[in-house]
Amino acid sequence: MRNRPIRKAIALAATGALLSGEPLSANAQDEIDLMLRRGQVPPDMMHEHGYSDFTDPLGRFLDLLAAGAFVQARSIQPDACATWLATRQNSPLTGKFWVWNTEINLDTLCAHR
């Protein structure tokens, strides 16, 4: 019964975390959300629309992020992630890229998809 105070403390901490409203790891913000929330992208460099020569979703997604068209990029993110997850084993890409001084890893970004 020596573990009872420890169990009680763990139960209280878990209950507090659930009730605090803080996002859990499953709902945690990804690198793109954090970059935008931290204000790493100058407001005058954020655009509603971007341009890409790529026709595949992954290439377009990367271009749109680089262009600052985050809303448009997010709209095709599911398709970009599906493409990445299906082709990463044979891709010459590492899955890591930089956007506005933030390293983004497609394996992490697309893991929950």
ZITAZI-V8070 format. One record per residue. RES is the residue in one small letter. SS is DSSP state (2 for helix, 1 for strand, 0 for the rest). PSI is psi as a letter, one per 40 degrees, with the letter a starting at -180 (NA if undefined). D_LAST is the distance of its C-alpha to the last C-alpha in Angstrom with 2 decimals. Layout:
# ZITAZI-V8070
RES | SS | PSI | D_LAST
RES | SS | PSI | D_LAST
This chain:
# ZITAZI-V8070
m | 0 | e | 42.99
r | 0 | d | 42.71
n | 0 | e | 38.91
r | 2 | d | 39.18
p | 2 | d | 39.26
i | 2 | d | 36.21
r | 2 | d | 34.26
k | 2 | d | 35.46
a | 2 | d | 34.37
i | 2 | d | 30.85
a | 2 | d | 30.65
l | 2 | d | 31.95
a | 2 | d | 29.54
a | 2 | d | 26.51
t | 2 | d | 27.94
g | 2 | d | 28.62
a | 2 | d | 25.11
l | 2 | d | 23.75
l | 2 | e | 26.47
s | 0 | e | 26.28
g | 0 | e | 23.33
e | 0 | i | 21.67
p | 0 | i | 17.86
l | 0 | i | 16.66
s | 2 | d | 14.30
a | 2 | d | 11.37
n | 2 | e | 12.44
a | 0 | i | 13.72
q | 0 | i | 13.87
d | 0 | a | 12.40
e | 2 | d | 14.97
i | 2 | d | 15.31
d | 2 | d | 16.06
l | 2 | d | 18.45
m | 2 | d | 20.12
l | 2 | d | 20.85
r | 2 | d | 21.99
r | 0 | e | 24.28
g | 0 | f | 25.86
q | 0 | e | 25.41
v | 0 | h | 25.39
p | 0 | h | 28.83
p | 2 | d | 28.85
d | 2 | e | 30.85
m | 2 | e | 28.18
m | 0 | h | 25.46
h | 0 | i | 25.55
e | 0 | d | 24.41
h | 0 | i | 24.08
g | 0 | i | 23.81
y | 0 | i | 24.91
s | 0 | h | 23.49
d | 0 | e | 25.25
f | 0 | i | 22.08
t | 0 | d | 21.14
d | 0 | i | 17.89
p | 2 | d | 14.80
l | 2 | d | 14.13
g | 2 | d | 17.81
r | 2 | d | 18.05
f | 2 | d | 15.22
l | 2 | d | 17.12
d | 2 | d | 20.40
l | 2 | d | 19.54
l | 2 | d | 18.49
a | 2 | d | 21.74
a | 2 | e | 23.67
g | 0 | e | 22.68
a | 0 | g | 21.15
f | 2 | d | 18.25
v | 2 | d | 17.94
q | 2 | d | 18.03
a | 2 | d | 15.47
r | 2 | d | 13.00
s | 2 | d | 13.76
i | 2 | e | 12.59
q | 2 | d | 9.64
p | 2 | d | 7.16
d | 2 | d | 9.83
a | 2 | d | 10.36
c | 2 | d | 7.06
a | 2 | d | 7.65
t | 2 | d | 11.15
w | 2 | d | 10.73
l | 2 | d | 9.03
a | 2 | d | 11.77
t | 2 | e | 14.53
r | 2 | d | 14.30
q | 2 | d | 16.84
n | 2 | e | 19.38
s | 0 | i | 18.68
p | 0 | e | 21.47
l | 0 | i | 19.10
t | 0 | d | 18.40
g | 0 | e | 15.13
k | 1 | h | 17.10
f | 1 | i | 18.77
w | 1 | h | 20.84
v | 1 | h | 20.87
w | 0 | f | 23.81
n | 0 | f | 24.59
t | 1 | h | 21.09
e | 1 | h | 19.33
i | 1 | h | 15.63
n | 1 | h | 13.75
l | 2 | d | 10.91
d | 2 | d | 10.11
t | 2 | d | 9.91
l | 2 | d | 8.44
c | 0 | e | 5.35
a | 0 | d | 5.55
h | 0 | e | 3.80
r | 0 | NA | 0.00
